[in-house]
Amino acid sequence: MWTEQKLYNLLTEPSGALVEDMKRIKGDILVLGAGGKMGPTLCVLAKRALEKAGSSSRIIAVSRFSGAQERRFLKENGVDIIQADLLDAAQRAGLPQVENVIYMAGRKFETVNQEWETWAMNASLSGFIAEQYKESRIVVFSSGNVYPLCSVQAAGCSEEVPPQPIGEYAMSCLARERAFEFAANRYGTRVLIYRLSFAVDLRYGVLYDIANRVFTGQPVSVRNACFNCIWQGDANEIALRALHHASSPATTINVTGPEIISVKKTAQRFGKMFGKEPIFDGEECSDAYLSDATKSIQTFGYPSVPAGTLIDWQGQWILDGGPALGKPTHFEERGGSY
């Protein structure tokens, strides 16, 4: 039986490899934009890894923290909290200088008709932070959306594929990357661009979206015929371990699972678990947003949870009545409108 506590325990249990890497971390780790879907468990995972490593370094989580649940979860697990609006210059100026930064701040959904806010958050703010923390090591969260659509018969876009962002959200993500690349080249800031494609934690993600639609009898779009995804615990581990791989000039790494997963076959598998026949919408296209995670796997190893296990977990979560975050991925979107 799945519970949120069981989920939290899995997401925040550090691997031996992470603990070993945390032994080599010097100084505190500042997590900017820590109040989102991944931030709270990343912070607690980091804290537990540091404790097991025998380190006294602090994890400092910065966000507006609009929800009390996230603040309570972090405080109960020994994470320091700074409640701040990063778009406010005075509040930014009051943040501590640290050796290590995980930059997770960003905006995706509700971009349409509020493009100005997305650009402010993803582009303008990135320039300010890159300047403020030019002496730090920085892992910068970005998105696989900066790549073009690629053939579903291929392995996905590698880091060598030139970005071709579709839509203003993806464009603003590339602007974020360029701001930190500027700091890496101008100041020698050590930067790693972390291009993530679909982290999942059972309460949200592409697998949740597909499973929930099958379970509730809603149509599942198959226009984007395939996708990649990765267990959020693995994605967070990679982000923390990536601090040791930040460099000047900046380096880029794709973070996702190795499997190219069929939307239709995944829905059919959920259908068997639920005893329901999936309803499909649209025709499968010959291309999709796909990333090649070979470089990540060579650097950090295979994700600990394969896609088949994630699908089984997700189906059981739905059957057990597990809660949802109410944050759909819009995995079916092909035109960049979020």
C-alpha positions in Angstrom: 0.0 0.0 0.0 1.4 3.3 -1.1 1.4 6.3 1.3 2.9 9.8 1.0 5.3 8.9 3.9 6.5 5.8 2.0 7.0 8.0 -1.1 8.9 10.6 0.8 11.1 8.0 2.4 12.0 6.6 -1.1 12.6 10.0 -2.6 14.9 11.1 0.2 17.1 8.0 0.9 20.6 8.8 -0.5 22.6 6.2 -2.4 26.1 5.2 -1.4 27.4 7.1 -4.4 25.7 10.3 -3.4 27.0 10.0 0.2 30.5 9.6 -1.1 30.2 12.6 -3.4 28.8 14.7 -0.4 32.0 13.9 1.5 33.9 16.0 -1.0 31.5 18.9 -0.9 33.1 22.0 0.7 30.7 24.6 2.1 27.0 25.1 2.2 24.5 24.3 -0.6 22.0 27.0 -1.5 18.9 25.8 -3.3 17.2 28.7 -5.1 13.5 28.0 -6.1 13.3 25.2 -3.6 9.5 25.3 -3.2 8.5 23.6 -6.4 7.7 20.0 -7.2 11.2 18.7 -6.8 12.9 21.2 -4.5 11.7 20.0 -1.1 12.7 16.4 -1.6 16.0 17.4 -3.2 16.8 19.5 -0.1 16.0 16.7 2.3 17.9 14.2 0.2 20.9 16.5 0.3 20.6 17.0 4.1 20.4 13.2 4.7 23.4 12.6 2.4 25.5 15.2 4.2 24.6 13.7 7.6 25.6 10.3 6.4 28.8 11.7 5.0 29.6 13.3 8.4 29.5 16.8 7.0 28.3 19.9 8.9 27.5 21.8 5.7 24.1 23.4 5.6 21.3 23.0 3.1 19.6 26.4 2.6 16.3 26.4 0.8 15.1 29.7 -0.7 11.6 30.2 -2.1 8.4 32.2 -1.6 7.0 29.0 0.1 3.4 29.7 -0.4 2.5 26.4 1.1 2.9 25.6 4.8 3.4 21.9 4.1 6.7 22.4 2.3 8.1 24.7 5.0 7.1 22.2 7.7 8.6 19.2 5.8 11.9 21.0 5.3 12.2 22.3 8.9 11.4 18.9 10.3 14.3 17.5 8.3 16.9 20.0 9.3 16.9 22.2 6.2 17.4 25.9 6.8 14.7 28.1 5.2 14.8 31.6 3.7 11.4 32.9 2.6 12.1 35.3 -0.3 10.9 36.5 -3.6 13.8 36.2 -6.0 12.4 38.8 -8.3 12.8 41.4 -5.5 16.3 42.9 -5.8 16.5 43.8 -2.1 15.5 40.3 -1.0 18.1 38.8 -3.4 20.8 41.0 -2.0 20.1 39.6 1.5 20.8 36.0 0.5 24.1 34.4 1.8 27.1 33.9 -0.4 27.8 30.1 -0.6 30.2 27.8 -2.4 27.5 25.7 -4.0 24.2 26.7 -5.7 21.4 24.5 -7.1 19.3 26.9 -9.3 15.8 25.5 -9.7 13.8 28.8 -10.0 11.7 29.0 -13.1 8.2 29.3 -14.6 6.5 27.1 -17.2 2.7 26.9 -17.0 0.4 29.8 -17.6 3.0 31.3 -19.9 0.4 32.0 -22.6 -0.8 35.6 -22.2 1.7 36.1 -19.4 4.9 35.7 -21.4 6.4 38.7 -19.7 6.4 37.0 -16.4 7.9 33.8 -17.8 10.7 35.8 -19.4 11.4 37.7 -16.2 11.6 34.5 -14.2 13.5 32.4 -16.6 15.7 34.9 -18.3 16.1 38.2 -16.4 16.4 36.6 -13.0 19.0 34.2 -14.3 21.3 37.0 -15.3 21.0 38.6 -11.8 21.7 35.3 -10.1 24.6 34.4 -12.4 26.2 37.8 -11.5 25.5 37.4 -7.8 26.9 33.9 -7.5 29.8 34.2 -10.0 32.2 32.8 -7.5 30.1 29.7 -6.7 29.6 26.3 -8.4 26.2 26.3 -10.0 23.9 23.5 -11.3 21.3 25.2 -13.4 18.0 23.4 -14.0 16.9 23.7 -17.6 14.6 21.7 -19.9 14.7 19.2 -22.8 12.2 21.5 -24.4 15.1 23.6 -25.8 15.7 20.8 -28.3 13.8 20.3 -31.6 11.3 17.5 -32.1 13.1 14.4 -33.2 12.2 11.1 -34.9 10.7 8.6 -32.6 12.9 6.0 -34.3 16.1 7.8 -33.1 17.7 7.8 -29.7 16.7 11.3 -28.8 18.6 14.6 -28.9 22.1 14.4 -27.5 23.8 17.4 -26.0 25.5 18.0 -29.3 22.2 18.8 -31.0 21.8 22.6 -31.4 18.9 24.0 -29.5 15.8 24.9 -31.6 13.2 26.0 -28.9 9.6 26.0 -29.9 7.5 28.6 -28.2 8.3 31.3 -25.7 8.7 29.0 -22.7 11.4 27.0 -24.4 13.0 30.2 -25.7 13.1 31.6 -22.2 14.8 28.4 -20.9 17.5 28.8 -23.5 17.9 32.4 -22.4 18.4 31.1 -18.8 21.2 28.8 -20.1 22.9 31.6 -22.0 22.9 33.9 -18.9 24.8 31.3 -16.9 27.1 30.5 -19.9 28.0 34.2 -20.0 29.1 34.0 -16.4 31.1 30.9 -17.0 32.9 32.5 -19.9 33.3 36.0 -18.5 34.0 35.3 -14.8 35.1 31.6 -14.8 32.0 30.6 -12.9 31.7 26.8 -12.8 28.4 25.9 -14.3 26.5 22.7 -15.3 23.4 23.1 -17.4 21.0 20.3 -16.3 18.5 19.6 -19.1 15.7 17.6 -17.4 13.0 15.7 -19.2 10.0 14.6 -17.1 10.8 13.7 -13.5 8.0 11.7 -11.9 7.2 11.1 -8.2 3.7 9.4 -8.4 1.7 12.5 -7.4 2.5 14.2 -10.7 4.3 13.6 -13.9 3.6 12.2 -17.4 3.0 8.7 -16.0 0.4 10.1 -13.5 -1.3 12.1 -16.3 -1.6 9.0 -18.5 -2.7 6.8 -15.6 -5.3 9.2 -14.3 -6.8 9.7 -17.7 -7.2 6.0 -18.2 -8.6 5.5 -14.7 -11.1 8.3 -15.1 -12.1 7.5 -18.6 -10.6 10.6 -20.2 -9.0 10.5 -23.7 -5.2 10.1 -23.8 -3.6 12.1 -26.6 -1.1 10.0 -28.6 0.1 12.9 -30.9 3.4 12.9 -29.0 3.8 9.2 -29.4 6.7 8.7 -27.1 8.5 10.2 -24.1 11.3 9.8 -21.6 11.0 10.1 -17.9 13.1 9.5 -14.8 12.3 8.8 -11.1 12.5 12.1 -9.2 14.8 10.5 -6.6 17.3 9.7 -9.3 16.9 13.1 -10.9 17.6 14.9 -7.6 20.6 12.7 -6.9 22.1 13.6 -10.3 21.5 17.3 -9.6 23.5 17.1 -6.4 26.3 14.9 -7.7 26.5 17.3 -10.7 28.0 20.0 -8.5 31.4 18.1 -8.9 31.0 18.4 -12.7 30.3 22.1 -13.0 33.0 23.7 -15.2 34.1 26.8 -17.0 33.1 27.0 -19.9 29.8 25.5 -18.8 29.0 21.9 -19.5 25.6 20.5 -20.4 24.0 17.2 -19.5 20.6 15.6 -20.4 18.8 14.1 -17.4 16.1 11.5 -18.0 15.7 7.8 -18.3 17.3 5.7 -21.0 14.0 4.2 -22.3 11.9 5.7 -25.1 8.4 4.9 -23.8 5.2 4.6 -25.9 2.3 6.7 -24.7 -0.2 4.2 -26.2 1.5 1.1 -24.8 1.8 2.8 -21.4 -1.9 3.6 -21.4 -2.8 0.0 -22.4 -0.7 -1.3 -19.5 -2.5 1.0 -17.1 -5.8 -0.2 -18.7 -5.0 -3.8 -17.8 -4.1 -2.8 -14.2 -7.4 -0.9 -13.8 -9.6 -3.2 -15.8 -10.5 -0.3 -18.2 -10.1 0.2 -21.9 -8.1 3.3 -22.7 -9.6 6.0 -25.0 -7.1 7.5 -27.4 -7.2 10.9 -29.1 -5.4 11.9 -32.3 -2.9 10.2 -34.5 0.7 9.3 -33.5 3.2 11.7 -35.0 6.6 10.6 -36.3 8.5 12.9 -34.0 8.4 13.9 -30.3 10.4 15.6 -27.6 13.1 13.0 -26.8 16.5 13.3 -25.1 19.5 11.0 -25.2 20.7 10.5 -21.6 23.9 8.5 -22.6 26.3 11.2 -21.2 24.4 11.2 -17.9 24.4 7.4 -17.6 28.1 7.3 -18.4 28.8 9.9 -15.7 26.4 8.8 -12.9 25.2 5.3 -13.8 21.8 4.0 -14.8 18.8 5.3 -12.9 17.9 3.1 -9.9 14.3 2.7 -11.0 13.6 1.5 -14.5 10.6 2.6 -16.5 8.7 -0.6 -16.1 8.9 -0.3 -12.3 7.8 3.3 -12.4 4.7 2.3 -14.5 3.8 -0.4 -12.0 4.3 2.0 -9.0 2.2 4.6 -10.7 -0.7 2.3 -11.4 -0.7 1.0 -7.8 -0.6 4.6 -6.5 -3.8 5.3 -8.4 -5.4 2.1 -7.2 -4.4 2.9 -3.6 -6.1 6.3 -3.9 -2.8 8.3 -3.6 -3.1 12.1 -3.8 -2.2 14.3 -6.7 -0.4 17.6 -6.8 -2.8 18.9 -9.4 0.0 20.0 -11.7 -0.5 18.4 -15.2 2.6 18.1 -17.4 0.8 18.9 -20.7 2.9 16.1 -22.2 0.7 16.2 -25.4 1.8 19.8 -26.2 3.8 20.1 -29.5 3.6 23.8 -30.3 5.3 25.2 -27.1 2.2 26.8 -25.7 2.1 26.2 -21.9 
